[in-house]
């Protein structure tokens, strides 16, 4: 089923456009699939449109099904820590709309073969280049905290056409630095969800989600204003 995404799924182009617009991807990882689904939906209710649920979360596939069924029409759920071709098939069957990898795994090739958007984990220039050559929709710079925004800026100098998403150690205080360095988005796990994916309180998730969405909107407005001067 080469290059035939399932009905209602994203195309690589539409995912990329949406992530560029929102500048945010949420990452749920925990010990309880039901709690992870609730956490994902809480973030969506506050303005997050793209949420991944890590496959290391017990019950992740059922959580993806739950979120897909309950999510607003303009919100999308994917899977994180997708490593194998078999993982891609299982996630697609569960209704997952995009894939995220932590490394240069075979799941990149399988996702590209199926026409499913994939955010491929990479850290070095060679890895980023390889990921895009294998059909990645964007590169997940992970762990971004190793080099910070300065490292991302250095990566973008030779690769201005690669869309980077900064993931790992990115919180409310760090996000704008990565956007300024050229990241199209930041991926937010613990700084957004805390322990909600393991059954923790959802109220702080909602509050933090509003803060991140507001920060991204403010950055977007400033960027537009600066460009119009």
C-alpha positions in Angstrom: 0.0 0.0 0.0 2.6 2.4 -1.1 1.9 6.1 -0.8 -1.7 5.6 0.2 -2.5 7.1 3.6 -5.7 6.0 5.2 -8.8 8.2 5.0 -8.7 11.0 7.5 -4.9 10.8 8.0 -2.4 13.5 7.4 -0.2 13.9 4.4 3.4 14.8 5.0 2.8 18.3 3.4 -0.2 19.0 5.6 1.5 17.9 8.8 4.5 20.1 8.0 2.3 23.1 7.2 0.4 22.6 10.4 3.4 22.2 12.6 5.0 25.3 11.1 1.8 27.2 12.0 1.4 26.0 15.6 5.1 25.6 16.5 4.2 22.9 19.0 4.2 19.1 19.3 3.1 17.4 22.5 4.7 14.1 23.7 2.9 11.9 26.1 4.9 9.1 27.8 3.8 7.3 31.0 2.8 4.0 32.6 -0.9 4.0 31.8 -2.5 4.1 28.4 -5.9 5.4 29.7 -4.2 8.2 31.6 -2.0 9.0 28.5 -5.1 9.4 26.4 -6.7 11.7 28.9 -3.6 13.8 29.0 -3.4 14.0 25.2 -7.0 15.2 25.0 -6.5 17.7 27.8 -3.6 19.3 25.8 -5.7 19.3 22.6 -8.5 21.0 24.5 -6.1 23.9 25.2 -4.9 24.4 21.7 -2.3 21.6 20.9 -3.1 20.2 17.5 -0.4 17.5 17.3 0.1 15.0 20.0 2.3 11.8 20.0 1.8 9.0 22.4 5.0 7.0 23.0 4.8 3.3 22.3 6.8 2.6 25.5 3.6 3.6 27.3 1.6 0.4 28.2 -1.6 0.4 26.3 -0.3 3.0 23.8 -2.2 1.6 20.8 -5.5 1.6 22.6 -4.7 5.2 23.8 -4.2 6.2 20.2 -7.5 4.7 19.3 -9.3 6.6 22.1 -7.7 9.9 21.2 -8.4 9.5 17.5 -12.1 8.8 18.2 -12.5 11.8 20.6 -10.1 14.4 19.2 -11.4 17.6 17.6 -11.4 17.5 13.8 -8.4 19.8 13.6 -6.3 17.8 16.0 -4.1 14.8 15.2 -2.6 11.9 17.1 0.6 10.0 16.3 3.0 7.6 17.9 6.4 8.1 19.3 9.3 5.7 19.8 8.3 4.0 16.5 11.3 1.8 15.6 10.3 -1.1 13.3 8.2 -1.6 10.2 5.9 -3.7 12.3 5.5 -0.8 14.7 4.4 1.4 11.8 1.8 -1.2 10.7 0.4 -1.5 14.2 0.2 2.2 14.8 -1.5 2.8 11.4 -4.1 0.1 12.2 -4.8 1.8 15.5 -5.5 5.1 13.7 -2.2 6.8 14.3 -1.8 9.7 11.9 2.0 10.3 12.0 5.1 8.5 13.3 8.0 9.8 15.4 11.3 8.0 15.8 14.1 8.5 18.3 16.8 7.5 15.8 17.5 6.5 12.2 15.2 3.4 12.4 13.6 1.3 9.7 10.3 2.9 10.6 11.4 5.9 8.6 11.6 3.9 5.4 8.3 2.1 6.1 6.4 5.3 6.9 7.7 6.9 3.7 6.7 3.9 1.7 3.2 4.1 3.0 3.0 7.9 2.6 2.6 8.4 6.3 4.3 11.5 7.8 7.3 10.7 9.9 9.4 12.9 12.2 12.8 11.2 12.3 15.1 11.5 15.3 18.6 12.7 14.5 21.4 14.6 16.2 24.4 15.0 13.9 24.6 16.6 10.4 25.1 13.2 8.8 22.0 11.8 10.6 19.8 14.8 9.6 20.9 14.5 6.0 20.3 10.7 6.0 16.9 11.1 7.6 15.6 13.5 4.9 17.1 11.3 2.1 15.1 8.4 3.5 11.8 10.3 3.2 11.4 12.0 6.6 8.9 14.8 6.7 11.0 16.7 9.3 14.0 16.0 11.5 13.4 15.7 15.3 16.6 17.1 16.7 17.1 14.9 19.8 18.2 15.4 22.4 18.3 19.1 21.6 19.6 20.1 25.0 23.0 18.6 24.3 23.9 21.6 22.1 21.0 24.0 22.6 19.8 26.7 20.2 23.4 27.5 19.1 23.9 24.0 17.9 20.6 24.1 16.0 21.6 27.3 14.3 25.0 25.8 13.3 23.2 22.8 11.8 20.9 25.0 9.8 23.7 26.9 8.2 24.6 24.0 5.8 21.0 22.6 5.8 18.7 25.6 5.5 16.0 23.5 3.8 15.7 20.9 6.5 12.8 21.5 8.9 14.0 20.8 12.4 11.8 20.2 15.5 13.8 20.6 18.8 13.0 17.9 21.3 14.5 17.0 24.7 15.0 19.4 27.6 12.8 22.1 26.1 10.6 24.0 28.5 8.7 27.2 28.6 11.9 29.2 29.2 13.8 27.5 26.3 11.2 27.3 23.5 11.6 30.8 22.1 15.4 30.3 21.8 14.9 27.3 19.5 12.3 29.1 17.4 14.7 32.0 17.0 17.4 29.6 16.0 15.2 28.3 13.2 13.3 25.4 14.6 9.8 25.1 13.0 8.5 23.7 16.3 9.5 22.3 19.7 8.4 19.0 21.1 7.2 19.0 24.7 7.1 16.0 27.0 7.7 16.3 30.8 7.6 20.1 30.9 4.0 19.9 29.6 2.6 16.7 31.0 4.5 16.1 34.2 3.2 12.7 35.5 -0.2 13.0 33.8 0.7 10.1 31.5 0.9 7.9 34.6 -2.3 9.1 36.2 -1.3 12.5 37.6 -3.4 15.6 37.9 -4.6 17.1 34.6 -5.2 20.6 35.9 -1.5 21.6 35.7 -1.4 20.1 32.1 -4.2 22.4 31.0 -2.5 25.4 32.6 0.9 24.6 31.1 -0.7 23.9 27.7 -2.3 27.4 27.7 1.1 28.9 28.6 2.9 27.2 25.7 0.1 28.0 23.2 0.2 31.6 24.3 3.9 31.7 24.0 3.9 30.3 20.5 1.1 32.8 19.4 3.1 35.7 20.9 6.2 34.6 19.0 4.3 34.3 15.8 2.9 37.8 16.2 6.3 39.3 16.9 7.7 37.5 13.8 5.0 38.9 11.6 5.5 42.4 13.0 9.2 42.3 12.5 8.8 41.1 8.9 6.4 44.0 8.1 8.8 46.7 9.3 
